[in-house]
Amino acid sequence: MQKLTLFSLILLLFFFTTKVHAVQRGRMVGTKKEITDVNTNKEVQELGKFSVEEYNREILNMQQSPLRSVGLGDTNGPLNFVKVVEAQKQVVAGLKYYLKVEAMQDGVSRIFDAVVVVKPWVHESKKLLNFGPSSRLSLPEAPSEQM
């Protein structure tokens, strides 16, 4: 009986320390985590570029796509990637990235929401799940200097 109680206590301690360790490292499965170094994070910038390239490939192929159409008036022309301005990641079966991507379309800077899943253990490790206009359609203007 004493061995069973000791075993139960060790097992409980193991699960508790594992959960605390995961929370401290920000690795809880399912929680979104803000990526703070977006401008200097090469992986995030590459994923933003990938999402714009995938969108452009879909519109150039004129195939039916499961991706949302950009739908900004009559212009559905190709986009030119500028940069990722915000990003979050979520641990799923791989990593899911939620990106706010700045891109130029017909000479106008716009913001798009992209969702990309990365599974490094599969052949085609990146997949664009969603791409469309952000509720924030343009970048905030820089504050003007007042004298």
C-alpha positions in Angstrom: 0.0 0.0 0.0 2.8 2.4 0.9 4.5 1.6 -2.5 1.3 2.5 -4.3 1.0 5.8 -2.5 4.6 6.7 -3.2 4.2 5.8 -6.8 1.0 8.0 -7.0 2.9 10.9 -5.4 5.8 10.6 -7.8 3.4 10.4 -10.8 1.5 13.4 -9.6 4.7 15.4 -9.0 5.9 14.4 -12.5 2.8 15.7 -14.2 2.8 18.9 -12.2 6.4 19.8 -12.9 6.0 19.0 -16.6 3.0 21.3 -16.9 4.8 24.1 -14.9 7.9 23.7 -17.1 5.8 23.9 -20.3 4.0 27.0 -19.0 7.3 28.7 -18.1 8.6 28.1 -21.6 5.4 29.2 -23.3 4.9 25.9 -25.0 1.4 25.1 -24.0 -0.3 23.3 -26.8 -3.1 25.3 -28.3 -2.2 28.7 -26.9 -1.2 31.5 -29.3 2.1 33.3 -28.5 3.0 36.8 -29.8 6.2 36.9 -31.8 8.0 40.0 -30.6 10.9 40.2 -33.0 8.8 40.2 -36.2 11.0 42.6 -38.2 14.2 40.7 -37.6 12.8 37.2 -37.5 13.9 35.6 -40.8 11.5 32.6 -40.5 8.5 34.8 -40.0 9.4 37.1 -42.9 10.0 34.1 -45.2 6.5 32.8 -44.2 5.0 36.1 -45.1 6.7 36.1 -48.5 5.6 32.5 -49.0 1.9 33.4 -48.3 2.0 36.2 -50.9 3.7 33.9 -53.4 1.1 31.2 -52.8 -1.7 33.8 -53.3 -0.1 35.1 -56.5 0.3 31.5 -57.8 -3.4 30.8 -57.2 -4.6 33.9 -59.0 -2.2 33.5 -61.9 -3.3 29.9 -62.4 -6.9 31.0 -62.3 -7.9 27.8 -60.5 -10.6 27.5 -58.0 -8.9 28.0 -54.7 -10.0 27.2 -51.1 -8.3 30.5 -50.1 -10.4 33.6 -49.6 -10.3 36.1 -52.4 -8.6 39.4 -51.6 -11.8 41.1 -52.8 -10.6 44.7 -52.7 -12.9 46.2 -55.3 -12.3 45.1 -58.9 -8.5 44.7 -58.3 -7.4 41.2 -57.7 -4.0 41.6 -59.2 -0.8 40.1 -57.9 0.7 41.3 -54.7 4.3 42.4 -54.0 5.4 41.3 -50.5 6.7 44.2 -48.3 7.0 42.7 -44.8 5.2 40.9 -42.0 4.1 43.5 -39.5 2.6 41.3 -36.7 2.8 37.6 -36.0 1.6 35.0 -33.6 2.3 31.3 -33.4 0.4 28.4 -32.0 1.6 24.8 -31.3 -0.7 22.4 -33.1 0.3 19.3 -35.1 3.3 21.5 -36.2 3.3 25.2 -35.8 0.5 27.5 -37.0 1.4 31.1 -37.8 -1.0 33.9 -37.8 0.5 36.8 -39.8 -0.4 40.3 -40.7 1.4 40.9 -44.0 2.0 44.2 -45.7 1.9 44.0 -49.5 1.6 46.4 -52.4 -1.3 45.9 -54.8 -1.6 48.3 -57.8 0.8 50.7 -56.0 -1.3 50.8 -52.8 0.0 49.4 -49.5 -2.4 47.0 -47.9 -2.5 44.6 -44.9 -3.5 41.0 -45.3 -4.2 38.2 -42.8 -2.4 35.0 -43.5 -2.5 31.6 -41.7 0.3 29.2 -42.5 1.0 25.8 -41.0 4.5 24.4 -40.8 5.2 20.7 -40.4 8.9 20.2 -40.9 8.7 16.4 -40.9 6.6 16.3 -44.1 7.8 16.7 -47.7 5.9 20.0 -48.4 6.3 21.4 -45.0 4.4 24.7 -45.4 0.8 25.1 -46.3 -1.2 28.4 -46.7 -4.6 27.8 -45.0 -6.1 31.3 -45.4 -5.2 34.6 -47.0 -7.4 37.7 -47.2 -7.7 41.4 -46.4 -7.2 42.3 -42.8 -9.8 44.2 -40.8 -6.9 46.7 -40.6 -6.7 47.4 -44.4 -3.7 49.8 -44.2 -0.9 50.7 -42.0 -1.4 53.4 -39.4 0.1 56.7 -40.5 3.2 57.9 -38.7 2.4 60.6 -36.2 3.1 64.0 -37.5 5.6 66.2 -35.7 4.1 69.2 -34.1 6.2 72.3 -33.2 
